[in-house]
Amino acid sequence: MSEAEIKGQKIIPIVAQGPAATPQAVVDDAEMVSLYEAHKKIYPRSVSGLFSRWRWVFVWLTQLVFYGLPWLEWGQRQAVLFDLGARRFYIFGLVLYPQDFIYLTGLLVISALSLFLFTAVAGRLWCGYACPQTVYTEIFLWIEHRIEGDRSARMRLDAGPWSLNKIARKGGKQLAWLAVAFWTGFTFVGYFTPIRELGLEFTQWRLSGWETFWVFFYGFATYGNAGYMREQVCKYMCPYARFQSAMFDKDTLIVTYDTERGEPRGARSRKADPAALKLGACVDCSLCVQVCPTGIDIRKGLQYECIGCGACADVCDTVMDKMGYARGLVKYSTQNAIRNKWTRAETWRHVLRPRVLIYTGILAAVCVAMLASLALRTPFKVDVVRDRGVLARIVSGGMIENVYRLQIMNATEQPQEFHVSASGLPGLKVASEDEVIVEPTQAHWLVVRLQLPYEGASSGTHPIHFDIAARNIGAQVHEKSVFLVPR
């Protein structure tokens, strides 16, 4: 056997008994055991119920926002546009610059705190309902179901020989997947290039290299992740699945199986009395496994692969209805509630524990602070740069002169007239142009010469302030700098 043939396998010798147990006999009786388990395709069964409907609500909500937002207009421009080339970020009425990076930091802090809060309350809500991997997998599964049929039909189609019917169904599914994937990639790029211009360039085959790359890259990522990798992304690639145990406790709402009520499980007729058969409520139909998008058995307890989508709870309630049993064998509950048999009110009282209230308070405070900062934000920015090519000098009239370069950025969508003045030293004045008009969402470099009487200050550096006032809107910005007096 070659090295390539035994790669990934382990030889387990089976020792022969008796005097005939020679080394050659041991090798002949060796058993080959694979060290790797081949991936088994999961065929999730369709399910309807409360949690399934909520999942589709979030599918529609997130995709209406994602696909629709780039097409909205605000004035004469796209409502949401991240123009990397011009270094302008337009979000409805806001015009942000790279200097506004603090707001991105605030957004990331809010996202992290939200994740902590939702996880502490009800586990992997984000994963089960709003994560892009879950959303697009749900969309791709719906396409697969419409074209190839439900779970059993898909399994028969995959197991059967190739035929015209199989080619047509498989080909139709692939074309539909590719259409959704590349429309997703096109929309993604439409947040960075005006989407109407992007569409015109696309129809005329005039896309730039980076636009083409990102359309195809994001499209193929969506196609591969939602069409083929599916649960493998959640199980092996997503870090959240690994550290979620540090964010859960016994008062976190999770999808749980009531072992005391369900065991011992076993099949029976609808008319049979489970107490007489000494059986629990679980009829061992395995539907909870068939509907699970990650292929786990919730009856084995909480597992890191569980994304908390509630599909097993929906299908179990359907079975309980058919059998005439009470719902809730599989449900959202907490470990403490199951063990102590708490009512719904008692469960929620323990869910709203100090940890959750602290997260909520911090999150609310950060959100209010960020909104207040945006509301009170000055609608223009100024950067002051000393002109390194022109140091302090003495000019005619016995004046000491320093030269500065001011970058004035208009963060509004109307032309603004700015007035520049300086303060901080007696007799300091602006000896150059002190009025400038900056076009909407543009930046303008202004060379400013400051002069000071020769005896106005001792030698060395002295702190000063530039005062830049926007006359149209009555806003003012103060920027620090220094004035150099030579010896």
N, C-alpha and C positions, 0 to 999 in steps of 0.2 A: 504494500500500500504506500503510495507516494505521500510526501509531506503535505501537499495541497489537499489530499483526500482526508487526511486525519486532522486537519486544522479545525479547531472548534469542537473536537471530540476527545473523550477521555477513555482510555483502555482500562477496564476493570477486570482483572484476572479472576477466573473462577477456578479455585484450586481443586485439582483432581484428588480423589481419595485412593489410598492403597499404594502398593509398591509400584504400580504402573504410572505414578504421577511424575512424569519426566518434564523437564522445562519445555520441550516441544509440545507436550500435551496441554500444558498450561496456556501457551500461546494460542493453540488451536481452539481452546475453549473460551478465549477472551471475549468479553461482551463490550460492544461499542455503545457508549452513552453520550448523547449530544449535550454540550454545556450551554447551548443557546436555544431559546424557545422561539420558534417562528411566530411572527405576528399573525394573529387571527383576525380577519375582518369582522367588524361589528355591524350588525344590521339592526339599527334601532327600529322598534315598532312604533307606528303612529299612535298617538294618545290624545284624548280630549279631556278637558277638565279645567278647574279653576286656575291652577298654576300654568297649564299650557296656554290658556287665554292670556294671562299676564305676560308670559314669555313673548307671545306674538304682539302684544301691545308695545313692548319695548323694541321688538324688531322693527315695527312700523315707525315708532317714534324716532329711534336713532337713525334709521335710514332716510326718513323724510328730512331730518336735519342735515345729515351728511350729503345726500344727493341734491337737496334743494337749496341749501345756503349759498353756494357759489353763484346761483342764478338770480339771487335777489339784488336789486339795485338800490343805491343810496345816493340820491342826487344824480350826478353824472358818472358814477363809478360803481364798481362791484362792492356790495355791502361788506363782505369779509374777504380781504385780500392781503396776503403776506408777500409784499413785493421785495424780495431779497436783493434784486439788482439796485433798486433805488433806496433800499434800507428804510422802507416805510411799511408800517403794519396798520391796515385799516380794519377797524371793527365797528361797523355801523358809524356812529358819529365820532368815534375816537380815532385819532391819528397818533400812533406810537412810533418812537425812534429806538434805536439800539440802547440809548441811555435809559430807556424805561424798562430795562431788564428786570428791575425789582418787582414789576408786576407779574412777570413770568415766575419768579421765585414765589411770590404770594400764591399764584395759582397752583403751583406744585405742592406747597404747604397745605392748601385747602384740599387738594386731591388726596394727599397722604392721610390727613386727619379724617376725611370722609371714609376712606378705606378702613381705617382703624375703628371708626364708629360703627359702620355697617357690619363689619366682621364681628365686633363685640356683641352686637344686637342679634344678628341672624346669620352668622357664618358667611358663606361665599355667595352672597346675593349678587355681587358684581359679576362673578363668573357665570352664574346660572341664568342671568337675565340680560345683561348689558355689555358683557365683554365682546369685542369684535369677533374673536374666534368662535364664541357661542352663537352670535347673531348670524354670521355668514355660514357657519355649519348648518344652522337651522334653515337658512334660505336654500342652500345646496341640497339638503335632505328633502326639502319640499319639492324641488325640481326633480330629484331622483324618484320620489314617490309618484309624482304626476306622470312621469314618462315610463318608468319601469314597473310601477306597481308597489304594493305594500311589502312588508318584510318577507313573507313566504314567496311571493312572486319574484322578488329580487334574488333571493337565495336560489330558486329554481333556475332563473335566467343565468346566473353566474356558473352554476354547476352543469348546465346543459351545453351541448355542442354548439358551435357557431352556425348561425343560419341567417337568412335575410332579415328575419324579425329581430334577432339579437343584434345584428349589425346596425339596423335602423334605430333601435332603442338606445343602444350604447352610443352611437354617433350623435343622435339627437340630444342626448344628455350632455355629451361633451361640448357640443356647440352652444347649448344654453349656458353651461358653466363658464365657458370662455367669454360669452357675451357679457355676463354679469361681472366676471373678473376684470375684463378690460374696461368696462364702463366705470368700475370702481377705481382702477388706476387712472383713468382719464379725469375723473372727478377729483381725485387726490391732487393731481398736478394743477387742476383748476383753482386750487386755493393759493397757488404761488404764481401762476400766470393767468391773467384775465380769461375766464373760461370761454367767453364768446370769441375772443381772438384765438384761443387755443383750438376751438372747434373749426374756425375758418382755416387755420394753418393745417389742421389735420386733414380736412377735406381736400386741400390743395397740395398735400404732401410736402409742407414746408416746415415741419417741426424741427426745432434745434436738437442737437445731440443729447443734451441733458434732459430735455422734456421727453424725448423718445425713450431714453433709458428708464426714467422713473415711471412712465406709463406702463411699460412692459414689466419692469421690476415689481411694482406694486400689484399689477394684474396677475403675474405669475405667482407671487406670494399668496394672494387671495385664493387663486385656483388650487395651488398645492396644499395650503393649510386647511381650507374648508372642504375641498373635494377628496383629499386622500389622507392627510395626516390626522385631521380631526382630533379624536381623543388623545392621540399621542402628544400633541402640543400641550394639552392640559396635564398629562401625566408625567411627561419627561422634560419638556422645555420651559414650562411656566414656573418661575420660582415661588409664586404665591402658594402653590400646592404644598411646597416643602416647609414654609415657615408659618402656615396657617395655624398649626397646633400651638404655637406660642401666643396666638391672638385669641384662641378659644378658651373658655372655661366651662364649668358644669352648668352655668346659667345662660349659655349662648343657645339661641334657637337654631336647631339643625334638623335635617331630615332624619327621623329616627323610627326604628321598628320596635313596637311594644312586645318585647320578648315574653314577658309574663302572660300577656293575653294571647299571643300567637302560637306559643309552643305548648305541647308538641304539635308540629304541623303534619298534615296528611290529607289525602284526597278523600272526598265523601260526596254523597248526593245532596241535593238541596234540602230534601226532606229529612235527612238524617240529623239526629240530635248529637252535636259534638261532645256534650257532657257524657252521654252514654258510651260514645266511642273513645272517651278519654283523650280527645283531641282539642287543640286550641283553635283560634279563629283562622289561622293561616291554612289555606287549602293546598298549598305547595304547587300553585299553578305556574310559577316562575315568570309570570308576566312582568313583575317588577324588574327582573333582570333583562327581559326582552326590550323594554322601553328605555332602559338606561343608556344614555349616549356614550358613557365610558365603559359599559359592560360589567359593572360590579353588582354584587348581591348585597343590598342594603340590610338584609337580615343578618349579615355577619358583623354588623356594627359600623361605626364611623370609620371611613377609609379616606386616605388623602386624595384618592381619585375622584371622590364625590364632589360635584360642582354645585350641589344644592339647587338643582333645577326643579325638583318636586314632581318629576314625571312618574316616579314610582308611587308617590302618594295619590296622584290622579287615577292611575290604573287600579291601584289597590282599592280605592273607594268604589270604583265601578264594580269590582268583584264582590265587595262586601254588600253592595246594593242588590246584586243578583242573588246572593246567598241569603239575604234577609238579615245580615248582621249589622251591627253598628259601625259607622265609619270611623276612621282614625287609627287603624292598625299600623299604618305608616303615615306619619304626619310631621309637621314642624312642631317640635317641642324641645325641651331641654333635658339633659340627663337627670338633673335633680327633680324635675317635674315628673318624669316617668317613674323614678324610684320612689318618690314620696306621694305619688298619685294626687298632685295638685290640680286644682281647678284652673280654668283659663285665666281668671282674675289673679289668682295666687301666682301663676306662672309669670304674668306680665309684671307683677309687682317686683319679682326677683330679677326679671330681665332689665328693668329700669334701675339698675344698681349704681352705686357711686361712680364706678369706672365709666359707665355710659354717660352719666350726667356730667362728669368732668370733660370727657371728649366733646360732648354737645356744647358745653359752655365755651371751651377753647375755640372750637370750630366757629361758633356764632361770633365770638369776639374778633377772630381773624377776618371773617367775611365782612363784618361791619367796618373794620379798619381799612380793608382794601377798597370797599365801595366809597367810604368817606374820602380816602386818598384820591381816588379817580374823580370824585365830584369836585374836590377842592384843588385839583391839579392845575397848575399854571399852563395856559395853552401855547406856550412857546418856551424854548430852551436856549441857553447861551453858554458857550464854551469860550474861555479867555486863554489865549496862548501868547506868551511873550515872544516877540520876534527875535530869534537868536542871531539873525544876521545883522541886526542893528542894536548895539548895546546903548547904554546911557551915554548921552553926548550933550555938549554945550552948544547951543545955537545962537543966532543973532538976538541981540537984546539981553544977553546974559541969562538966558533961560536954560534949565536942564530938561532934556527931552527923553522920554522913553516911548518906544513903539510897541504896540500890541496888535494882535489879530483876533477879532471877535467873530465867532461863528454863531449867527443868529438863525435858529430853526423855527419856522412858523408851523405849529402843529394844528392850525385851523385850516378850513377850506375857503377862507376869504383873504384877500390881500391885507397885510397889516403894515402900519407905519410905526417905526420904532425911533425913539429918541434916546441918545446915549449921553450920560454924564458920569462924572467921577467925583469921589470924595475921600477924605481921610487925611489930607494934608492941607494946611492953610495956603491959599493961593493956587491950588491945583486946578488946571483947566484943560478942556479938550481943545486942541489946536488944529484939528482936522474936521472933516465932515462928521456931524453928529446926528444926522437924520438919514434914515434908509427905509425903503419900502421893500418888503419881502413878499414874493408871490405865494399863493396857497400851497401848503405842504412842501415848501421848498426851504433850502438853506442858503444863506448868503454870508460870504466872508467880508468883513469890514476892517480896513486898516485904521487904527486909532492912534493918534499922537497926543500924548499927555505932556504938558509943560508945567514946570515949577520954577519960581524965582530962585536964583542961585543961593540966596541966604535963607531959603524957605525951610530947609531941613539939614540935619547933620549928615555926614557921609555914612553910607551903609544902605541896608534895605529897610523899607518902611511899608507896613500893610496899608492897602487902599481898597476901595470898593468901586466897582462899576455898577451904575444904576441904569438899567435898560427898561424903558417904559413903552408899552404898547398902547398908543393913544386911542385906537379904535375901540378897544375892549376895556381900557382902564386897568390893565394888569401890569405888574412891575416885578422885575427879577433883580436881585443883588448878587453879584459874583465877586469873590475875593481875588486879589492879586497883590503884587508888591511893586514898589517904585524904587529904583536903584539910583542912589546919589553917589557919583564918583568922588574920590578923594582929591 
